[in-house]
Amino acid sequence: MHLTNPSGRMSRKEAILTRSQVEGMIADGRTIIVVDGRVIKADAWLKYHPGGDKAIMHMVGRDATDEVNALHSLEARQHMLNFQIGRVEGRWRNFLPPIQGGQFKPYPQDSEIAQDAEAEKASSSGSSSPCGSPLFDIIEESSDFRNRRRSKIANLHTSSSISSLSSIELPAVDDDSKLSLMDARTQEEIDLDLAKYPALDPVTQDDIVQRYRILYDRLQSEGLFQCNYNAYFIETCRYTFLFGMFLLLLHSGWYGMSGLFLGMCWHQLVFTVHDAGHMGITHSFTIDTVLGILIADFIGGLSLGWWKRNHNVHHIVTNSPEHDPDIEHMPFFAISHRFFDSLRSTYYDRIMKYDPFAKFVVRYQHYLYYPILLFGRFNLYRLSWEYLILGQGPKKGPAWWHRWLEITGQVFFWYWFGYHVVYKSIPIASGRWAFVMISHMATAILHVQITLSHFAMSTADLGINESFPQKMLRTTMDVDCPEWLDFFHGGLQFQAIHHLFPRMPRHNLRRTQKLVQEFCKEVEIPYALYGFVDGNKEVIGRLADIGRQAAILAECQKTIAEKGEFGYH
């Protein structure tokens, strides 16, 4: 039933908006998203959003219901209603967001409105603006066609790994329509995913969404979103032991071993910061934020605000080479051949250049993977300082004070760690060097755990018709381990489950795993589960495969340059 005001008129927030009206507002630069059939105009909230503006921008023109529900508390979702400007009827057909290259037509003049309305009625699948993948249009397929293509691609791919560039044969077409090596590879990866995962037609994807929401309600009813505080008592005992050993060994002059225990403590504390960043501990925005900042900034020297801004985008556009900062590590790593095109990162607002240095490093990235990760924490310092110094977080709204508390935390960290521990407590330069390097390199296992869940998974863009749960499961891997090792992985071994339910406390993820596996079986989505060693092999294999592609491409370009044949490039 629509809400009405005292005069009997329909509430302005309940007014029905057409697709063309929404498109016109986006064309005018408005930040419009659809949540539960409600049209939200988030312009006023964009610069105040605690999770950063980029996450919202990737939802413009889309039905963001599942992303919003997964990442926000009930209070936050209620707050969004303040920005509601209308409703839409029926199933919303997503636009490609402007940040991802979507183009939008202005709302037609009065003389054109009637004609536009008729066009909308005539087509339930068309759009007045391009709304598919900017690379390839995804067609809706019949089941027979899909089954034939499944069989064909299964014959081409006898294992889960993708063939190298050398296996690609370019079509014999005229120069104006030739596919480059990279375009052919991109289409091959899309075809492989289309054959492996459910169809992208509305009926199939809507069924997946409905079953996902039923599962979400079941998990809530079983109390799996409630935190197990007894588990945190055990966590606190572990943190206290590791920090105590760091101090004891430092006092005893065992500087290398002292650094090792501090690094182990940092490694474990990150798991609690991750929980706090998702409001998975107390579910209170303020309390969990303060807990996260006290641990991340005051004890670890890293910015929680930077992590939130980065991580929220990662959860929405997982494994997208142009958009997901968690896989944008050029010039050191490329987990997709698409990085060879010097892509522009929408997160960093810069070109990720595939320059001579990158061309050299990527060819050997599978050998450099672990050595480079040993220095990962130093890069996190840089990113944290950049975020705080440049003021990339919200300056007003409920999170205005975060930056100043974090800056205080950074000063405190370098006072106790840099001055009192490294400078005052260690008398010799060699001891200081050993302490700093060992303490920081000990956290490399965390970077392995983080990259493990995504580096070996798909980076293909299947377009805007793919549902949130399918995309999360297609781009994320879980790690199988015995229950007694859960403390070591800190919940990161259940990344696929975490991506489906980001606000679930990590101590409940194992209990949820079987239910998610049942869901995957029902909707026929493969559930990627590897042992820790096998998962590492998958990652190294992916890096090696991309490295081989880089070498082949370099040879191809060299040969073409020598012969003067530029048709394929």
C-alpha positions as CSV (number, residue, x, y, z in Angstrom):
1,M,0.0,0.0,0.0
2,H,1.4,3.4,-0.9
3,L,1.9,6.0,1.8
4,T,-0.2,9.1,1.5
5,N,0.0,12.5,3.1
6,P,-2.9,14.2,5.0
7,S,-4.3,15.7,1.8
8,G,-4.8,12.2,0.4
9,R,-2.1,12.6,-2.3
10,M,0.5,9.9,-2.7
11,S,3.7,10.6,-0.9
12,R,6.4,12.1,-3.1
13,K,8.7,9.3,-2.1
14,E,6.2,6.8,-3.3
15,A,5.8,8.3,-6.8
16,I,6.5,5.8,-9.6
17,L,9.5,6.7,-11.7
18,T,10.0,5.4,-15.2
19,R,13.2,3.9,-16.5
20,S,13.7,7.0,-18.7
21,Q,13.3,9.3,-15.8
22,V,15.9,7.5,-13.8
23,E,18.3,7.4,-16.8
24,G,17.7,11.1,-17.3
25,M,18.7,11.9,-13.7
26,I,21.9,9.9,-14.0
27,A,22.6,11.7,-17.3
28,D,22.3,14.9,-15.4
29,G,25.0,13.7,-13.0
30,R,22.8,12.4,-10.2
31,T,23.8,9.5,-8.0
32,I,20.8,7.2,-8.4
33,I,20.6,3.6,-7.1
34,V,17.7,1.2,-6.6
35,V,17.2,-0.7,-3.3
36,D,14.1,-2.9,-2.7
37,G,12.3,-1.1,-5.5
38,R,13.0,2.3,-3.9
39,V,14.9,5.0,-5.9
40,I,17.6,6.5,-3.8
41,K,19.3,9.8,-4.7
42,A,22.6,9.7,-2.8
43,D,24.2,12.9,-4.0
44,A,23.9,14.6,-0.6
45,W,25.3,11.5,1.2
46,L,28.1,10.7,-1.2
47,K,30.8,12.7,0.6
48,Y,29.6,11.6,4.0
49,H,29.5,7.9,3.4
50,P,31.8,6.2,5.9
51,G,32.7,3.5,3.4
52,G,33.8,6.0,0.8
53,D,32.2,7.4,-2.4
54,K,33.7,4.9,-4.8
55,A,31.5,2.0,-3.5
56,I,28.3,4.0,-4.1
57,M,29.5,5.1,-7.6
58,H,29.7,1.5,-8.7
59,M,26.1,1.0,-7.8
60,V,24.7,3.9,-9.8
61,G,21.9,2.8,-12.1
62,R,21.8,-0.7,-10.6
63,D,19.5,-2.7,-8.3
64,A,21.9,-2.6,-5.3
65,T,19.5,-4.4,-2.9
66,D,21.8,-7.4,-2.1
67,E,25.0,-5.3,-1.9
68,V,23.3,-2.8,0.4
69,N,21.8,-5.5,2.6
70,A,25.0,-7.4,2.8
71,L,27.2,-4.5,3.7
72,H,25.0,-2.3,5.9
73,S,23.2,-2.5,9.2
74,L,19.4,-2.1,9.6
75,E,20.0,1.4,11.0
76,A,22.0,2.4,7.9
77,R,19.4,1.0,5.6
78,Q,16.7,2.9,7.4
79,H,18.8,6.1,7.1
80,M,18.9,5.6,3.3
81,L,15.1,6.1,3.2
82,N,15.8,9.8,3.9
83,F,17.2,10.0,0.4
84,Q,14.3,8.1,-1.4
85,I,12.8,10.1,-4.2
86,G,10.4,7.5,-5.7
87,R,9.8,3.9,-6.6
88,V,10.1,1.7,-9.6
89,E,7.7,-1.1,-10.6
90,G,8.6,-4.6,-11.7
91,R,12.0,-6.0,-12.2
92,W,14.7,-3.4,-12.5
93,R,17.0,-3.8,-15.5
94,N,20.5,-2.6,-14.5
95,F,22.4,0.2,-16.3
96,L,26.2,0.1,-16.5
97,P,27.3,2.7,-13.9
98,P,29.0,5.8,-15.3
99,I,32.2,5.0,-13.4
100,Q,32.4,1.8,-15.4
101,G,31.8,3.5,-18.7
102,G,28.0,3.6,-18.9
103,Q,26.5,6.3,-21.1
104,F,23.0,7.8,-20.4
105,K,20.5,9.7,-22.5
106,P,18.9,12.9,-21.0
107,Y,15.2,12.6,-20.2
108,P,13.2,13.4,-23.3
109,Q,11.3,16.6,-23.8
110,D,7.5,16.7,-23.4
111,S,7.0,16.0,-27.1
112,E,9.1,12.8,-26.8
113,I,7.8,11.5,-23.5
114,A,4.8,9.6,-25.0
115,Q,6.9,8.0,-27.7
116,D,9.5,7.0,-25.1
117,A,6.9,5.5,-22.8
118,E,5.6,3.4,-25.7
119,A,9.1,2.2,-26.5
120,E,9.5,1.1,-22.9
121,K,6.3,-0.9,-22.9
122,A,7.3,-2.6,-26.2
123,S,10.5,-3.9,-24.9
124,S,11.1,-5.5,-21.5
125,S,14.7,-6.3,-22.2
126,G,16.0,-3.4,-24.3
127,S,17.5,-0.2,-23.0
128,S,17.8,3.3,-24.3
129,S,21.4,3.3,-23.2
130,P,24.1,0.6,-23.5
131,C,23.8,-1.5,-20.4
132,G,25.9,-4.6,-21.1
133,S,29.6,-5.2,-20.7
134,P,31.8,-2.5,-22.3
135,L,33.8,-5.3,-23.8
136,F,31.3,-7.8,-25.1
137,D,27.5,-8.0,-25.2
138,I,26.1,-11.0,-23.3
139,I,23.2,-12.6,-25.1
140,E,20.4,-14.5,-23.5
141,E,20.7,-18.1,-24.6
142,S,18.3,-21.0,-24.9
143,S,19.1,-24.0,-22.8
144,D,19.9,-26.1,-25.9
145,F,22.4,-23.6,-27.2
146,R,23.9,-23.3,-23.7
147,N,24.3,-27.1,-23.4
148,R,26.0,-27.3,-26.8
149,R,28.4,-24.6,-25.8
150,R,29.1,-26.3,-22.5
151,S,30.0,-29.5,-24.3
152,K,32.2,-27.6,-26.8
153,I,34.1,-25.7,-24.2
154,A,34.5,-28.7,-22.0
155,N,36.3,-30.4,-24.8
156,L,38.6,-27.4,-25.2
157,H,39.3,-27.2,-21.5
158,T,40.2,-30.5,-19.9
159,S,41.2,-28.9,-16.6
160,S,40.3,-25.8,-14.5
161,S,43.3,-23.9,-15.8
162,I,42.9,-21.8,-19.0
163,S,45.0,-22.5,-22.1
164,S,47.9,-20.2,-22.9
165,L,47.9,-17.6,-25.6
166,S,49.7,-19.9,-27.9
167,S,46.5,-21.9,-28.3
168,I,44.4,-19.1,-29.6
169,E,43.7,-19.0,-33.3
170,L,42.7,-15.6,-34.7
171,P,39.7,-15.6,-37.0
172,A,40.3,-15.0,-40.7
173,V,38.5,-11.7,-41.2
174,D,39.4,-8.3,-42.7
175,D,41.7,-5.9,-41.0
176,D,38.9,-3.6,-39.7
177,S,37.3,-6.4,-37.7
178,K,40.3,-8.5,-36.5
179,L,40.4,-9.3,-32.9
180,S,43.7,-8.7,-31.1
181,L,45.3,-11.4,-29.2
182,M,44.1,-9.8,-25.9
183,D,40.5,-9.5,-27.2
184,A,40.5,-13.1,-28.2
185,R,41.8,-14.2,-24.8
186,T,39.2,-12.1,-23.1
187,Q,36.3,-13.6,-25.1
188,E,37.7,-17.1,-24.4
189,E,37.6,-16.5,-20.6
190,I,34.1,-15.1,-20.8
191,D,33.0,-18.2,-22.8
192,L,34.6,-20.5,-20.2
193,D,32.7,-18.8,-17.4
194,L,29.4,-18.8,-19.3
195,A,29.8,-22.5,-19.8
196,K,30.7,-23.2,-16.2
197,Y,28.2,-21.0,-14.3
198,P,24.4,-20.6,-14.5
199,A,22.9,-18.7,-17.4
200,L,22.5,-14.9,-17.2
201,D,18.9,-14.8,-18.2
202,P,16.5,-13.0,-15.8
203,V,14.7,-16.1,-14.7
204,T,17.8,-18.0,-13.7
205,Q,19.5,-15.0,-12.0
206,D,16.3,-14.1,-10.2
207,D,16.0,-17.6,-8.9
208,I,19.5,-17.5,-7.5
209,V,18.8,-14.2,-5.8
210,Q,15.6,-15.4,-4.2
211,R,17.3,-18.6,-2.9
212,Y,20.2,-16.4,-1.6
213,R,17.8,-14.2,0.3
214,I,16.0,-17.2,1.8
215,L,19.4,-18.5,3.0
216,Y,20.2,-15.0,4.4
217,D,16.9,-15.1,6.4
218,R,17.6,-18.6,7.6
219,L,21.1,-17.6,8.9
220,Q,19.6,-14.6,10.7
221,S,16.9,-16.8,12.3
222,E,19.6,-19.2,13.5
223,G,21.5,-16.4,15.2
224,L,24.6,-16.7,13.0
225,F,25.0,-12.9,12.7
226,Q,25.3,-12.7,16.5
227,C,28.9,-12.5,17.8
228,N,30.4,-15.2,19.9
229,Y,32.1,-13.2,22.6
230,N,33.5,-16.2,24.3
231,A,35.6,-16.8,21.2
232,Y,37.0,-13.2,21.6
233,F,38.1,-14.0,25.1
234,I,40.3,-16.7,23.7
235,E,41.5,-14.3,21.0
236,T,42.4,-11.8,23.6
237,C,44.4,-14.3,25.5
238,R,46.3,-15.2,22.4
239,Y,47.0,-11.6,21.6
240,T,48.2,-10.9,25.1
241,F,50.6,-13.9,25.0
242,L,52.1,-12.9,21.7
243,F,52.6,-9.3,22.8
244,G,54.0,-10.4,26.1
245,M,56.6,-12.6,24.4
246,F,57.6,-9.7,22.1
247,L,58.3,-7.5,25.2
248,L,60.0,-10.3,27.1
249,L,62.4,-11.2,24.3
250,L,63.0,-7.5,23.5
251,H,64.0,-6.9,27.1
252,S,66.3,-10.0,26.9
253,G,68.1,-8.8,23.9
254,W,66.6,-11.4,21.5
255,Y,65.7,-8.8,18.9
256,G,65.0,-11.0,15.9
257,M,62.8,-13.4,18.0
258,S,61.1,-10.4,19.6
259,G,60.3,-9.0,16.1
260,L,58.9,-12.4,15.1
261,F,56.4,-12.4,18.0
262,L,55.4,-8.8,17.3
263,G,54.7,-9.7,13.6
264,M,52.7,-12.7,14.7
265,C,50.7,-10.5,17.0
266,W,50.0,-8.0,14.2
267,H,49.0,-10.9,11.9
268,Q,46.4,-12.1,14.4
269,L,45.1,-8.6,15.3
270,V,44.2,-7.9,11.7
271,F,41.5,-10.5,11.9
272,T,39.7,-8.6,14.6
273,V,40.2,-5.3,12.7
274,H,38.5,-7.0,9.8
275,D,35.6,-8.0,12.0
276,A,35.3,-4.4,13.4
277,G,35.5,-2.9,9.9
278,H,32.5,-4.9,8.9
279,M,30.7,-4.1,12.2
280,G,30.7,-7.8,13.0
281,I,31.6,-7.5,16.7
282,T,29.1,-5.3,18.5
283,H,27.2,-4.3,15.4
284,S,27.5,-0.7,16.6
285,F,29.0,1.7,14.1
286,T,30.7,3.8,16.7
287,I,31.9,1.0,19.0
288,D,33.3,-1.2,16.3
289,T,34.9,1.7,14.6
290,V,36.7,2.8,17.8
291,L,37.8,-0.8,18.4
292,G,39.1,-1.1,14.8
293,I,41.0,2.2,15.0
294,L,42.6,1.4,18.4
295,I,43.9,-1.9,17.0
296,A,44.7,-0.9,13.4
297,D,46.2,2.6,13.9
298,F,47.4,2.7,17.5
299,I,48.8,-0.8,17.7
300,G,49.5,-1.6,14.0
301,G,50.2,1.7,12.3
302,L,47.6,1.1,9.5
303,S,44.6,3.2,8.7
304,L,41.1,1.6,9.2
305,G,39.5,4.3,7.1
306,W,41.8,3.5,4.2
307,W,41.0,-0.2,4.5
308,K,37.2,0.5,4.6
309,R,37.3,2.7,1.5
310,N,39.4,0.1,-0.3
311,H,37.6,-3.0,1.0
312,N,34.1,-1.9,0.3
313,V,34.9,-1.4,-3.4
314,H,36.5,-4.8,-3.4
315,H,33.3,-6.4,-2.1
316,I,31.2,-4.8,-4.9
317,V,33.4,-5.2,-8.0
318,T,35.4,-8.3,-6.9
319,N,38.3,-9.2,-9.2
320,S,37.5,-6.6,-11.8
321,P,40.9,-5.5,-13.3
322,E,39.8,-1.9,-13.8
323,H,37.9,-1.4,-10.6
324,D,39.0,-3.7,-7.7
325,P,42.0,-2.2,-5.9
326,D,42.8,-5.6,-4.3
327,I,44.0,-7.0,-7.6
328,E,45.6,-3.8,-8.9
329,H,49.3,-4.4,-8.1
330,M,51.0,-3.2,-11.3
331,P,53.9,-3.2,-12.0
332,F,54.6,-6.1,-9.7
333,F,51.7,-8.5,-10.4
334,A,49.1,-9.0,-13.1
335,I,46.5,-11.7,-12.6
336,S,44.8,-11.0,-15.9
337,H,46.1,-10.4,-19.4
338,R,44.0,-7.3,-19.5
339,F,46.6,-5.4,-17.5
340,F,48.8,-5.6,-20.6
341,D,46.5,-2.8,-22.1
342,S,47.6,-0.3,-19.5
343,L,44.2,-0.1,-17.9
344,R,42.9,2.9,-16.1
345,S,42.1,2.2,-12.4
346,T,38.8,3.8,-11.4
347,Y,39.8,3.4,-7.8
348,Y,43.2,5.1,-8.0
349,D,42.2,7.4,-10.9
350,R,45.4,6.7,-12.8
351,I,46.7,4.6,-15.6
352,M,48.3,1.3,-14.5
353,K,51.1,1.5,-17.0
354,Y,52.4,-1.7,-18.6
355,D,55.8,-0.1,-19.0
356,P,59.2,-1.8,-19.7
357,F,59.7,-2.5,-16.0
358,A,56.3,-4.1,-15.7
359,K,56.8,-6.2,-18.8
360,F,60.0,-7.6,-17.3
361,V,58.7,-8.2,-13.8
362,V,55.4,-9.8,-14.9
363,R,57.2,-12.4,-16.9
364,Y,58.8,-13.7,-13.6
365,Q,56.0,-12.8,-11.2
366,H,55.4,-16.4,-10.2
367,Y,59.0,-16.5,-8.9
368,L,58.7,-13.1,-7.2
369,Y,55.3,-13.6,-5.6
370,Y,56.4,-14.6,-2.1
371,P,59.5,-12.4,-2.0
372,I,57.5,-9.3,-2.9
373,L,54.8,-10.1,-0.3
374,L,57.5,-10.1,2.3
375,F,57.5,-6.3,1.9
376,G,53.7,-5.8,1.7
377,R,53.3,-4.1,5.0
378,F,55.6,-1.2,4.0
379,N,53.2,-0.5,1.1
380,L,50.2,-0.5,3.5
381,Y,51.9,2.3,5.5
382,R,52.2,4.3,2.3
383,L,48.6,3.8,1.4
384,S,47.5,4.6,5.0
385,W,49.4,7.9,5.1
386,E,48.2,8.9,1.6
387,Y,44.6,8.4,2.7
388,L,45.0,10.4,5.9
389,I,47.2,13.2,4.6
390,L,45.1,13.8,1.4
391,G,41.9,13.6,3.4
392,Q,40.3,11.0,1.2
393,G,37.8,10.0,3.9
394,P,34.6,11.9,4.8
395,K,35.2,15.3,6.4
396,K,31.6,15.7,7.6
397,G,28.8,13.4,8.7
398,P,29.0,10.5,11.2
399,A,32.6,9.7,10.3
400,W,34.1,13.2,10.4
401,W,36.1,12.4,13.5
402,H,37.7,9.2,12.2
403,R,40.5,11.0,10.4
404,W,41.6,12.9,13.5
405,L,41.5,9.8,15.7
406,E,43.4,7.9,13.2
407,I,46.1,10.6,12.9
408,T,46.4,10.5,16.7
409,G,46.8,6.8,16.4
410,Q,49.5,7.1,13.8
411,V,51.5,9.5,16.0
412,F,51.0,7.2,19.0
413,F,52.2,4.1,16.9
414,W,55.4,5.7,15.7
415,Y,56.1,7.0,19.2
416,W,55.9,3.7,20.9
417,F,57.1,1.5,18.0
418,G,59.5,3.8,16.2
419,Y,60.9,5.8,19.1
420,H,60.6,3.7,22.2
421,V,61.0,0.2,20.8
422,V,63.2,0.5,17.7
423,Y,65.3,3.6,18.7
424,K,65.4,3.5,22.5
425,S,65.2,-0.2,23.3
426,I,67.6,-1.6,20.7
427,P,71.1,-0.2,21.0
428,I,72.7,-1.4,17.8
429,A,71.9,-0.7,14.1
430,S,72.0,-4.4,13.1
431,G,69.6,-5.3,15.9
432,R,67.2,-2.6,14.8
433,W,67.4,-3.7,11.2
434,A,66.7,-7.3,12.1
435,F,63.9,-6.4,14.4
436,V,62.1,-4.2,11.8
437,M,62.5,-6.6,8.9
438,I,61.5,-9.7,10.8
439,S,58.5,-8.1,12.4
440,H,57.2,-6.9,9.1
441,M,58.1,-9.9,7.0
442,A,56.3,-12.2,9.5
443,T,53.1,-10.6,8.4
444,A,53.6,-11.8,4.8
445,I,51.5,-14.8,5.5
446,L,48.5,-12.5,5.8
447,H,49.1,-11.1,2.3
448,V,49.3,-14.7,1.1
449,Q,46.0,-15.5,2.8
450,I,44.3,-12.4,1.3
451,T,45.5,-12.9,-2.3
452,L,45.0,-16.7,-2.1
453,S,41.2,-16.3,-2.2
454,H,41.1,-14.2,-5.4
455,F,44.3,-14.3,-7.5
456,A,43.4,-17.7,-9.0
457,M,39.7,-17.0,-9.6
458,S,38.0,-15.5,-12.6
459,T,38.6,-11.9,-13.7
460,A,36.1,-12.1,-16.6
461,D,33.4,-9.4,-16.9
462,L,30.0,-11.2,-17.5
463,G,28.1,-7.9,-17.6
464,I,25.5,-6.3,-15.5
465,N,23.0,-9.1,-15.6
466,E,25.0,-11.3,-13.2
467,S,23.5,-11.5,-9.7
468,F,25.5,-10.5,-6.6
469,P,25.7,-14.0,-5.1
470,Q,26.9,-15.6,-8.4
471,K,29.6,-13.0,-8.9
472,M,30.9,-13.4,-5.4
473,L,31.1,-17.2,-5.8
474,R,32.6,-16.9,-9.3
475,T,35.5,-14.7,-8.1
476,T,36.2,-16.0,-4.7
477,M,37.9,-19.2,-3.3
478,D,37.6,-20.9,0.1
479,V,40.5,-22.6,1.7
480,D,39.9,-26.0,3.4
481,C,41.6,-26.5,6.7
482,P,41.0,-28.5,10.0
483,E,39.0,-26.7,12.6
484,W,41.9,-26.4,15.0
485,L,43.7,-24.2,12.4
486,D,40.9,-21.7,12.2
487,F,42.8,-19.3,14.5
488,F,45.7,-19.2,12.0
489,H,43.5,-18.2,9.1
490,G,41.3,-15.9,11.1
491,G,38.2,-16.4,9.0
492,L,40.0,-15.6,5.7
493,Q,39.7,-19.2,4.8
494,F,36.0,-18.7,4.3
495,Q,36.2,-15.8,1.9
496,A,33.4,-17.0,-0.4
497,I,31.1,-17.2,2.6
498,H,32.3,-13.9,3.9
499,H,31.7,-12.2,0.5
500,L,28.1,-13.5,0.5
501,F,27.6,-12.4,4.2
502,P,30.2,-9.7,5.0
503,R,28.8,-8.8,8.4
504,M,28.7,-12.3,9.8
505,P,31.2,-12.7,12.7
506,R,34.1,-14.9,11.6
507,H,33.6,-17.5,14.4
508,N,30.3,-18.5,12.8
509,L,31.6,-18.9,9.2
510,R,32.4,-22.6,9.6
511,R,28.9,-23.3,10.8
512,T,27.6,-21.5,7.7
513,Q,29.8,-23.4,5.2
514,K,27.6,-26.4,4.8
515,L,24.5,-24.3,4.3
516,V,26.3,-22.3,1.6
517,Q,27.5,-25.5,-0.1
518,E,23.8,-26.7,-0.1
519,F,22.8,-23.4,-1.7
520,C,25.5,-23.7,-4.4
521,K,24.3,-27.2,-5.2
522,E,20.7,-26.0,-5.5
523,V,21.5,-23.2,-7.9
524,E,24.3,-25.1,-9.7
525,I,27.1,-22.6,-8.9
526,P,30.5,-24.3,-8.4
527,Y,31.9,-23.8,-4.9
528,A,35.6,-23.3,-5.1
529,L,37.3,-25.1,-2.2
530,Y,41.1,-25.8,-2.1
531,G,43.5,-26.9,0.6
532,F,46.0,-24.2,1.6
533,V,48.9,-25.9,-0.4
534,D,46.7,-26.6,-3.4
535,G,45.3,-23.0,-3.3
536,N,48.9,-21.7,-3.4
537,K,49.6,-23.9,-6.4
538,E,46.6,-22.5,-8.2
539,V,47.8,-18.9,-7.5
540,I,51.3,-19.6,-8.7
541,G,49.9,-21.4,-11.7
542,R,47.8,-18.4,-12.6
543,L,50.7,-16.0,-12.2
544,A,52.9,-18.3,-14.3
545,D,50.3,-18.5,-17.0
546,I,49.9,-14.7,-17.2
547,G,53.7,-14.5,-17.2
548,R,53.9,-16.8,-20.2
549,Q,51.3,-14.7,-22.0
550,A,53.4,-11.7,-21.4
551,A,56.4,-13.4,-22.9
552,I,54.5,-14.6,-25.9
553,L,52.9,-11.2,-26.4
554,A,56.4,-9.6,-26.2
555,E,57.7,-12.0,-28.8
556,C,54.7,-11.4,-31.0
557,Q,55.1,-7.7,-30.9
558,K,58.8,-8.0,-31.6
559,T,58.1,-10.1,-34.7
560,I,55.4,-7.8,-36.0
561,A,57.7,-4.8,-35.5
562,E,60.5,-6.5,-37.4
563,K,58.2,-7.5,-40.3
564,G,56.2,-4.3,-40.3
565,E,52.8,-6.2,-39.9
566,F,50.5,-4.3,-37.6
567,G,47.1,-5.7,-38.6
568,Y,46.4,-7.6,-35.4
569,H,47.4,-4.7,-33.1
